[in-house]
Amino acid sequence: MTNNAFVAILLGCGSYDISSFFEKLDRYEDTVFSEDYEFTYQKLIEKVKEDYGENYDIDSFNKELDLMAIESALDQAESSDKFEELVWNGLNGYYSCSNNFFGFDNEKELKKFEEWRKFSELLPLVTWQK
């Protein structure tokens, strides 16, 4: 049994879902978390357990990872309070195992802010940004 298959059994998903999660984690480590020295795997696990208790699954890990990436990108972009408020108010996502994404319902408004460029470059999963 491979490590991914073992973890998949624990989280009630497929090994492809686990591979997709680790691919996302790798992308974030190369971008938004490369300068975030506070990010740790342990912190991710603790946030999942804190927010979901014993009822966590692969979607819980994907959501928390995205939220941590957004928080880190906001900090690194030195975002204004108004920009942060719009980010959190416009956040929208879909999570179903390996089929997951997030974006912002108010992206046009966010693009008007100076910090959008740096913020959006740190989040490689927002694929519809041009």
C-alpha positions, 0 to 999 in steps of 0.5 A, spaced: 500 500 500 502 506 498 502 512 503 497 516 499 492 510 499 493 509 506 492 517 507 486 516 502 483 511 507 483 515 513 480 521 509 475 517 506 477 519 499 481 516 493 488 516 492 488 521 486 484 526 491 490 525 496 495 526 490 491 533 488 492 535 495 499 534 495 500 538 488 496 544 491 501 544 497 507 544 493 504 549 488 503 553 495 510 552 498 513 554 491 509 561 491 505 564 497 508 559 503 515 560 500 516 567 504 511 565 510 515 562 515 509 561 520 506 556 515 507 549 518 504 542 516 502 542 524 499 549 523 495 546 518 493 540 521 491 544 528 487 549 524 483 543 521 482 539 527 480 546 531 475 548 525 472 541 524 473 537 530 473 529 528 469 530 522 474 532 517 476 529 510 480 531 504 475 537 503 477 540 510 484 540 508 483 543 501 479 549 504 484 550 510 490 550 506 486 555 501 484 559 507 491 559 510 494 561 503 489 567 502 491 569 509 498 569 507 497 572 501 494 578 504 499 579 509 505 579 504 501 584 499 500 588 505 493 589 504 489 595 506 483 593 511 478 595 505 481 590 500 481 584 506 474 586 507 472 585 500 477 579 499 473 575 505 466 578 502 467 575 495 470 569 497 467 563 493 469 556 493 467 549 491 470 543 494 469 536 492 475 531 493 480 533 487 475 537 484 476 544 488 477 551 487 476 558 489 475 565 487 472 571 488 465 574 486 467 581 486 474 580 482 473 586 478 472 590 484 478 587 487 482 588 481 482 596 482 486 596 488 494 596 488 495 590 492 491 586 487 497 584 483 501 581 488 496 578 492 493 574 485 500 572 483 501 569 490 495 564 489 496 560 483 490 556 483 486 562 481 486 560 474 481 565 471 485 571 473 488 575 466 
